[in-house]
Amino acid sequence: MTHSLDTATAREIVETALRGVVPDARPDSIDENAPLRDEFELDSLDFLAFVAQLSKRSGVRIDEADYPRLGTLADCVRFLRDR
């Protein structure tokens, strides 16, 4: 990607991706530093679907080696913003 995302756009992408996997998710109601997998009860397949949604919606390639960097809402926003 040749341009970086601003924080608000990155957060919107993360929240939309979460709702794509957990339709009743309320990302605005959790601590942005809480573990996503715990807060939204994401199993491995849900997490992979979330990562796929993040990549598709942002246009950012996310490799398996990057998964540990996507632990919290804040981590995901930072990851997308910094790409």
Order of alpha helices (4+ residues) and beta strands (2+ residues): alpha-alpha-alpha-alpha
